[in-house]
Every structure is written in structure tokens, then in C-alpha cells.
């Protein structure tokens, strides 16, 4: 399975806004990691099949998430 990382957020309001923009179109997943200055929320689209990744990445970027990238 493949995932597209949308971004990493330090605040819940920023994360919530991004999730709201994506959740009607894609499955979204949030992973919380602990950093030195507190939690960081990593937002992913997925899981996706290999054949879905190219179109999904283009669509995510067209929604304004220009820094999104594929993780496998």
C-alpha cells in the first residue's frame, strides 16, 4: 500500500483545516510523532493502490498541497 504525505502540522486547527479539504475526496490518516517541542501531526492520504498514486498525487497538489509526496 502507498500513502501520500500531505504535510506535518504542530497545531490541531491547521491539521483540521487540511483534513476538511481532503476527507470528502480521499481516505485520510493522521500519525502523531513526538518531537522535542511537542507533538507533530503528519497527515497522509491513503492507503492507495499502486495504480492510484499518480492521479491522487496530481489531485492533491491541485488542491493546494504543493509539497505533497509519495511514501511507500
N, CA, C and O atoms as a GROMACS GRO file, in nm:
protein
  288
    1UNK      N    1   0.084  -0.118   0.000
    1UNK     CA    2   0.000   0.000   0.000
    1UNK      C    3   0.088   0.124   0.000
    1UNK      O    4   0.202   0.123   0.047
    2UNK      N    5   0.034   0.230  -0.053
    2UNK     CA    6   0.106   0.356  -0.067
    2UNK      C    7   0.029   0.467   0.003
    2UNK      O    8  -0.093   0.462   0.018
    3UNK      N    9   0.104   0.567   0.046
    3UNK     CA   10   0.048   0.685   0.110
    3UNK      C   11   0.109   0.809   0.047
    3UNK      O   12   0.222   0.806  -0.002
    4UNK      N   13   0.034   0.918   0.049
    4UNK     CA   14   0.085   1.048   0.008
    4UNK      C   15   0.090   1.133   0.134
    4UNK      O   16  -0.012   1.156   0.198
    5UNK      N   17   0.210   1.180   0.168
    5UNK     CA   18   0.220   1.269   0.284
    5UNK      C   19   0.184   1.409   0.240
    5UNK      O   20   0.244   1.465   0.149
    6UNK      N   21   0.084   1.464   0.306
    6UNK     CA   22   0.033   1.596   0.275
    6UNK      C   23   0.114   1.703   0.346
    6UNK      O   24   0.149   1.805   0.287
    7UNK      N   25   0.145   1.679   0.472
    7UNK     CA   26   0.219   1.777   0.549
    7UNK      C   27   0.236   1.731   0.692
    7UNK      O   28   0.186   1.626   0.732
    8UNK      N   29   0.308   1.812   0.768
    8UNK     CA   30   0.328   1.789   0.911
    8UNK      C   31   0.287   1.918   0.982
    8UNK      O   32   0.328   2.027   0.944
    9UNK      N   33   0.206   1.904   1.084
    9UNK     CA   34   0.144   2.018   1.150
    9UNK      C   35   0.172   2.014   1.299
    9UNK      O   36   0.173   1.907   1.360
   10UNK      N   37   0.194   2.130   1.357
   10UNK     CA   38   0.215   2.139   1.501
   10UNK      C   39   0.087   2.176   1.575
   10UNK      O   40   0.077   2.156   1.696
   11UNK      N   41  -0.011   2.230   1.502
   11UNK     CA   42  -0.135   2.271   1.569
   11UNK      C   43  -0.255   2.198   1.511
   11UNK      O   44  -0.262   2.171   1.391
   12UNK      N   45  -0.348   2.166   1.599
   12UNK     CA   46  -0.469   2.097   1.556
   12UNK      C   47  -0.555   2.178   1.460
   12UNK      O   48  -0.608   2.120   1.366
   13UNK      N   49  -0.571   2.310   1.478
   13UNK     CA   50  -0.654   2.386   1.383
   13UNK      C   51  -0.602   2.377   1.239
   13UNK      O   52  -0.681   2.365   1.145
   14UNK      N   53  -0.472   2.384   1.220
   14UNK     CA   54  -0.415   2.372   1.085
   14UNK      C   55  -0.438   2.232   1.030
   14UNK      O   56  -0.473   2.216   0.913
   15UNK      N   57  -0.420   2.132   1.113
   15UNK     CA   58  -0.444   1.994   1.073
   15UNK      C   59  -0.591   1.975   1.036
   15UNK      O   60  -0.622   1.916   0.933
   16UNK      N   61  -0.680   2.024   1.120
   16UNK     CA   62  -0.824   2.008   1.096
   16UNK      C   63  -0.867   2.072   0.965
   16UNK      O   64  -0.950   2.017   0.893
   17UNK      N   65  -0.811   2.188   0.934
   17UNK     CA   66  -0.844   2.256   0.808
   17UNK      C   67  -0.801   2.173   0.688
   17UNK      O   68  -0.875   2.161   0.591
   18UNK      N   69  -0.683   2.115   0.695
   18UNK     CA   70  -0.633   2.032   0.585
   18UNK      C   71  -0.717   1.905   0.571
   18UNK      O   72  -0.751   1.865   0.459
   19UNK      N   73  -0.750   1.843   0.682
   19UNK     CA   74  -0.833   1.722   0.679
   19UNK      C   75  -0.968   1.753   0.616
   19UNK      O   76  -1.019   1.675   0.535
   20UNK      N   77  -1.027   1.866   0.652
   20UNK     CA   78  -1.157   1.905   0.597
   20UNK      C   79  -1.153   1.920   0.446
   20UNK      O   80  -1.250   1.887   0.378
   21UNK      N   81  -1.042   1.970   0.393
   21UNK     CA   82  -1.029   1.989   0.248
   21UNK      C   83  -1.013   1.858   0.173
   21UNK      O   84  -1.044   1.850   0.054
   22UNK      N   85  -0.966   1.754   0.241
   22UNK     CA   86  -0.933   1.628   0.174
   22UNK      C   87  -1.032   1.514   0.196
   22UNK      O   88  -1.049   1.430   0.107
   23UNK      N   89  -1.096   1.510   0.310
   23UNK     CA   90  -1.167   1.389   0.350
   23UNK      C   91  -1.286   1.351   0.263
   23UNK      O   92  -1.325   1.234   0.262
   24UNK      N   93  -1.344   1.444   0.190
   24UNK     CA   94  -1.455   1.408   0.102
   24UNK      C   95  -1.408   1.340  -0.026
   24UNK      O   96  -1.487   1.275  -0.094
   25UNK      N   97  -1.280   1.355  -0.058
   25UNK     CA   98  -1.225   1.300  -0.182
   25UNK      C   99  -1.136   1.178  -0.159
   25UNK      O  100  -1.133   1.087  -0.241
   26UNK      N  101  -1.064   1.177  -0.047
   26UNK     CA  102  -0.964   1.074  -0.021
   26UNK      C  103  -0.978   1.017   0.119
   26UNK      O  104  -1.031   1.083   0.208
   27UNK      N  105  -0.931   0.893   0.139
   27UNK     CA  106  -0.916   0.844   0.276
   27UNK      C  107  -0.797   0.917   0.340
   27UNK      O  108  -0.691   0.929   0.277
   28UNK      N  109  -0.813   0.965   0.461
   28UNK     CA  110  -0.704   1.037   0.528
   28UNK      C  111  -0.664   0.963   0.654
   28UNK      O  112  -0.746   0.897   0.719
   29UNK      N  113  -0.536   0.974   0.688
   29UNK     CA  114  -0.478   0.912   0.806
   29UNK      C  115  -0.389   1.015   0.873
   29UNK      O  116  -0.316   1.088   0.806
   30UNK      N  117  -0.394   1.019   1.006
   30UNK     CA  118  -0.308   1.109   1.082
   30UNK      C  119  -0.220   1.025   1.173
   30UNK      O  120  -0.267   0.936   1.242
   31UNK      N  121  -0.091   1.055   1.170
   31UNK     CA  122   0.008   0.988   1.254
   31UNK      C  123   0.069   1.094   1.346
   31UNK      O  124   0.111   1.199   1.298
   32UNK      N  125   0.073   1.068   1.475
   32UNK     CA  126   0.131   1.162   1.570
   32UNK      C  127   0.269   1.114   1.611
   32UNK      O  128   0.286   1.000   1.654
   33UNK      N  129   0.368   1.202   1.599
   33UNK     CA  130   0.503   1.171   1.644
   33UNK      C  131   0.545   1.276   1.745
   33UNK      O  132   0.504   1.392   1.738
   34UNK      N  133   0.626   1.235   1.840
   34UNK     CA  134   0.675   1.327   1.941
   34UNK      C  135   0.806   1.389   1.895
   34UNK      O  136   0.901   1.318   1.862
   35UNK      N  137   0.811   1.520   1.894
   35UNK     CA  138   0.933   1.593   1.863
   35UNK      C  139   0.978   1.663   1.991
   35UNK      O  140   0.906   1.663   2.090
   36UNK      N  141   1.095   1.722   1.989
   36UNK     CA  142   1.148   1.789   2.107
   36UNK      C  143   1.057   1.896   2.163
   36UNK      O  144   1.053   1.916   2.284
   37UNK      N  145   0.984   1.965   2.077
   37UNK     CA  146   0.899   2.075   2.122
   37UNK      C  147   0.751   2.037   2.130
   37UNK      O  148   0.666   2.125   2.139
   38UNK      N  149   0.720   1.909   2.126
   38UNK     CA  150   0.581   1.865   2.138
   38UNK      C  151   0.540   1.780   2.020
   38UNK      O  152   0.622   1.745   1.935
   39UNK      N  153   0.412   1.745   2.015
   39UNK     CA  154   0.366   1.655   1.909
   39UNK      C  155   0.365   1.721   1.772
   39UNK      O  156   0.343   1.841   1.758
   40UNK      N  157   0.389   1.639   1.671
   40UNK     CA  158   0.377   1.679   1.531
   40UNK      C  159   0.278   1.581   1.468
   40UNK      O  160   0.291   1.460   1.482
   41UNK      N  161   0.181   1.637   1.399
   41UNK     CA  162   0.077   1.557   1.335
   41UNK      C  163   0.107   1.547   1.186
   41UNK      O  164   0.107   1.647   1.115
   42UNK      N  165   0.132   1.425   1.139
   42UNK     CA  166   0.160   1.403   0.997
   42UNK      C  167   0.033   1.355   0.930
   42UNK      O  168  -0.030   1.258   0.973
   43UNK      N  169  -0.004   1.425   0.824
   43UNK     CA  170  -0.128   1.395   0.752
   43UNK      C  171  -0.096   1.322   0.623
   43UNK      O  172  -0.012   1.365   0.544
   44UNK      N  173  -0.165   1.210   0.602
   44UNK     CA  174  -0.146   1.127   0.484
   44UNK      C  175  -0.279   1.104   0.414
   44UNK      O  176  -0.384   1.100   0.478
   45UNK      N  177  -0.274   1.088   0.283
   45UNK     CA  178  -0.384   1.034   0.205
   45UNK      C  179  -0.350   0.889   0.179
   45UNK      O  180  -0.238   0.857   0.137
   46UNK      N  181  -0.444   0.801   0.204
   46UNK     CA  182  -0.420   0.660   0.180
   46UNK      C  183  -0.483   0.575   0.287
   46UNK      O  184  -0.541   0.626   0.382
   47UNK      N  185  -0.471   0.445   0.271
   47UNK     CA  186  -0.384   0.373   0.179
   47UNK      C  187  -0.439   0.375   0.036
   47UNK      O  188  -0.560   0.378   0.014
   48UNK      N  189  -0.347   0.373  -0.059
   48UNK     CA  190  -0.379   0.373  -0.202
   48UNK      C  191  -0.310   0.256  -0.268
   48UNK      O  192  -0.202   0.213  -0.226
   49UNK      N  193  -0.371   0.205  -0.372
   49UNK     CA  194  -0.305   0.104  -0.455
   49UNK      C  195  -0.205   0.172  -0.547
   49UNK      O  196  -0.213   0.292  -0.572
   50UNK      N  197  -0.111   0.095  -0.595
   50UNK     CA  198  -0.006   0.150  -0.681
   50UNK      C  199  -0.062   0.224  -0.802
   50UNK      O  200  -0.011   0.329  -0.841
   51UNK      N  201  -0.168   0.170  -0.860
   51UNK     CA  202  -0.226   0.231  -0.980
   51UNK      C  203  -0.300   0.361  -0.951
   51UNK      O  204  -0.332   0.435  -1.044
   52UNK      N  205  -0.328   0.391  -0.826
   52UNK     CA  206  -0.400   0.513  -0.788
   52UNK      C  207  -0.308   0.630  -0.754
   52UNK      O  208  -0.352   0.745  -0.752
   53UNK      N  209  -0.182   0.603  -0.729
   53UNK     CA  210  -0.094   0.705  -0.671
   53UNK      C  211  -0.068   0.825  -0.761
   53UNK      O  212  -0.068   0.938  -0.714
   54UNK      N  213  -0.046   0.803  -0.890
   54UNK     CA  214  -0.014   0.914  -0.979
   54UNK      C  215  -0.126   1.015  -0.989
   54UNK      O  216  -0.103   1.135  -0.975
   55UNK      N  217  -0.247   0.967  -1.013
   55UNK     CA  218  -0.362   1.056  -1.025
   55UNK      C  219  -0.392   1.123  -0.891
   55UNK      O  220  -0.423   1.242  -0.887
   56UNK      N  221  -0.382   1.047  -0.782
   56UNK     CA  222  -0.409   1.103  -0.650
   56UNK      C  223  -0.309   1.213  -0.615
   56UNK      O  224  -0.348   1.316  -0.560
   57UNK      N  225  -0.182   1.193  -0.646
   57UNK     CA  226  -0.082   1.294  -0.616
   57UNK      C  227  -0.108   1.422  -0.695
   57UNK      O  228  -0.097   1.532  -0.641
   58UNK      N  229  -0.142   1.408  -0.821
   58UNK     CA  230  -0.176   1.526  -0.902
   58UNK      C  231  -0.297   1.599  -0.845
   58UNK      O  232  -0.299   1.722  -0.840
   59UNK      N  233  -0.397   1.524  -0.804
   59UNK     CA  234  -0.519   1.585  -0.749
   59UNK      C  235  -0.490   1.656  -0.618
   59UNK      O  236  -0.537   1.768  -0.597
   60UNK      N  237  -0.414   1.594  -0.531
   60UNK     CA  238  -0.378   1.656  -0.402
   60UNK      C  239  -0.302   1.786  -0.426
   60UNK      O  240  -0.331   1.887  -0.361
   61UNK      N  241  -0.208   1.785  -0.517
   61UNK     CA  242  -0.132   1.906  -0.547
   61UNK      C  243  -0.221   2.014  -0.607
   61UNK      O  244  -0.201   2.132  -0.580
   62UNK      N  245  -0.319   1.974  -0.687
   62UNK     CA  246  -0.410   2.073  -0.746
   62UNK      C  247  -0.500   2.137  -0.640
   62UNK      O  248  -0.555   2.245  -0.662
   63UNK      N  249  -0.516   2.071  -0.526
   63UNK     CA  250  -0.593   2.127  -0.415
   63UNK      C  251  -0.511   2.224  -0.331
   63UNK      O  252  -0.560   2.277  -0.231
   64UNK      N  253  -0.386   2.246  -0.369
   64UNK     CA  254  -0.302   2.342  -0.299
   64UNK      C  255  -0.194   2.283  -0.211
   64UNK      O  256  -0.117   2.357  -0.150
   65UNK      N  257  -0.186   2.153  -0.204
   65UNK     CA  258  -0.084   2.087  -0.123
   65UNK      C  259   0.037   2.057  -0.211
   65UNK      O  260   0.065   1.941  -0.243
   66UNK      N  261   0.107   2.161  -0.250
   66UNK     CA  262   0.216   2.153  -0.348
   66UNK      C  263   0.335   2.071  -0.301
   66UNK      O  264   0.410   2.017  -0.382
   67UNK      N  265   0.353   2.060  -0.170
   67UNK     CA  266   0.468   1.989  -0.114
   67UNK      C  267   0.440   1.840  -0.091
   67UNK      O  268   0.528   1.768  -0.043
   68UNK      N  269   0.321   1.794  -0.124
   68UNK     CA  270   0.284   1.654  -0.102
   68UNK      C  271   0.378   1.561  -0.178
   68UNK      O  272   0.425   1.593  -0.287
   69UNK      N  273   0.406   1.445  -0.116
   69UNK     CA  274   0.494   1.348  -0.180
   69UNK      C  275   0.453   1.206  -0.146
   69UNK      O  276   0.385   1.182  -0.046
   70UNK      N  277   0.494   1.114  -0.230
   70UNK     CA  278   0.458   0.973  -0.217
   70UNK      C  279   0.549   0.903  -0.118
   70UNK      O  280   0.671   0.920  -0.119
   71UNK      N  281   0.487   0.822  -0.030
   71UNK     CA  282   0.562   0.737   0.063
   71UNK      C  283   0.512   0.595   0.043
   71UNK      O  284   0.392   0.572   0.028
   72UNK      N  285   0.605   0.500   0.043
   72UNK     CA  286   0.562   0.361   0.033
   72UNK      C  287   0.625   0.278   0.142
   72UNK      O  288   0.600   0.158   0.150
   0.00000   0.00000   0.00000
